[in-house]
Amino acid sequence: MNNQEKNYFDSIRKAGPYLGLGTQLAATVILMFFLGKWIDSYFNTLPLFVLIFTFLGGFAGLYNFIITVQKLNKKK
């Protein structure tokens, strides 16, 4: 393995922990959206809980994103 390939694989290894953060953020928002949609259909209150849970999912996802990035940067 030459030096260029080694640098490439080192970069990928260092970026690895950050690669799933976007997916995790999106999954949190989507999950909370569908939870709100289900509660709205149960109580017949559309769009109240959809909006509440979507925003809560966004805030929770961003909070988790920021905390995870801070922990990863602290390890360095």
Helices and strands as residue ranges (DSSP letters): H 3-19, H 21-43, H 48-75
